[in-house]
Amino acid sequence: MMIYQGNPKHKHPLQPGRRGSLCPKSISIQPQKLLEQSILGSDGKRYATCDGRCFCAQEGVPPDHWHGYPVGWREVPENIWREWKANGKITRRDLSQYW
């Protein structure tokens, strides 16, 4: 079972001296549910989409504990975003807005 475990460096306000992309203050789905709906990429990371944005999750310690953060579409394996586009989960506008 995968368990979402948040990381403070991706939360508002930006943490001094810490790098990382900030998660949106609100998304229409809970992080655990987003993780459960994610797709495993060939790089070992998991990818999910919500509200036109893409999120990436990496496994942490202990095993099966994941933390996620927003990424640009260029970081998502092409086969994954093409599948989402074909299935109507994302639009061309989503891709261009967060590329």
N, C-alpha and C positions, 0 to 999 in steps of 0.2 A: 504494500500500500504506500502510495506517495503522500507525503505530508508537507504542506506549505509552511515555511518558516521565514517570516519577513526579516529583512536586513535594514537596520536604521539608516544606512547610508543612502537608501533610495527613497527616503521619506522627507517630507517638508518639516521644518526648514532645512536647507542644505547644511550638512555637517561640516564645520571648518576643518580643512585639511584632509577631507575624505573625497575620493572620486567616485562617481557613479551617476547614472541617469536617474532623474527624479520620477517617481510614479505619479500619474495624475491624481489630484486630490479625490476625485470620484470617478469610478467606472461602474458600469451597469451590472457587473457580476463580481462575486466574491473571489478573492485570489485562489482559494482551495478549489473552487469549481473550475476556474480558468486552468489550473494545473491539471485537473482531471480530464479536461477537454483537449489538452495539448497533444501535439504530434512530436514523436521522437525523431530528431534529425540524425543524419549520418555522423555528425560531430559530437553526439552524446548529449546535446542540449535539447530541451523541449520547447516547442513554439506554440503559441496560441494567439488568437486575435479577438479583440473586443472593441466596439465603438470605432472601428476603422484604424485602430492602432495595433501594433504587434508587440508581443511580450515574449521574452526568452527566460527560461528557467534553467538553473544549473544545480546539479546535485551537490549537497554539502556534507557536513559531518554532523551527526551520524548518517549512515547510508539511508536512502529513501526520504531524506529531508531536503527540500528544494527551496531555493530563494529565486525570486523572479524580478524582472525589471524591464522597462520599455526599451525597444531597439528600433532602429530605422529598418525599412524594408530591405535595404541592400545587405543587411546582416542575416536575413532569413534565406535558407536554401531555396533556390529557384523552384524546385519541384513542389515545395510546400505552398509558397504563395500562389503559384499557378493553379494548384488544386483548389485553393480557397477562392480564387477569382472565377474559375470554371463553375464552382458550386454556388456562387453568389454571396459568399461570406464577406468578400471585400470588393471594392470597385476600383476602377482605374484612377479615380480621384483620390481614394485612400492611398494608393501606391505613390502617386505624385506628391501628395501633401506631406507624407512622412518618409520620403525616399532618403 
